[in-house]
Amino acid sequence: MGLGSVFVIVLVLIFVVKWIRAVKENTDRQIEQNEEIIALLKELNSNPRK
């Protein structure tokens, strides 16, 4: 295994780790948004229009 292939493997690993972190952060944001939407829907449901 040459130095070039080790460099490529390291670059791929860095890319994969960054991609996984981005997916996790986006998932966490989506969960927060879903919880806010659920709270708003519950509030609307408990206060029906006249």
C-alpha positions in Angstrom: 0.0 0.0 0.0 1.6 3.2 -1.1 1.5 6.6 0.5 -1.0 7.8 -2.1 -3.6 5.2 -1.3 -3.2 5.8 2.4 -3.9 9.5 1.7 -7.0 8.7 -0.3 -8.3 6.4 2.4 -7.8 9.1 5.0 -9.6 11.7 2.8 -12.5 9.3 2.3 -12.7 8.6 6.1 -12.7 12.4 6.8 -15.5 12.9 4.2 -17.6 10.1 5.7 -17.2 11.3 9.3 -18.2 14.9 8.2 -21.2 13.6 6.3 -22.3 11.5 9.3 -22.0 14.5 11.6 -24.0 16.7 9.1 -26.8 14.0 8.9 -26.9 13.8 12.7 -27.1 17.6 13.1 -29.9 17.8 10.5 -31.8 14.9 12.2 -31.5 16.6 15.6 -32.9 19.9 14.1 -35.7 18.0 12.4 -36.7 16.4 15.7 -36.8 19.8 17.4 -39.0 21.2 14.6 -41.3 18.2 14.7 -41.7 18.7 18.5 -42.6 22.3 17.9 -45.1 21.4 15.2 -46.7 18.8 17.5 -47.0 21.4 20.3 -48.6 23.9 18.0 -51.0 21.3 16.6 -52.0 20.3 20.2 -52.5 23.9 21.1 -54.7 24.4 18.0 -56.6 21.3 18.8 -57.3 22.3 22.4 -58.6 25.7 21.3 -61.1 25.1 18.5 -62.4 28.0 16.5 -65.9 29.4 17.4 
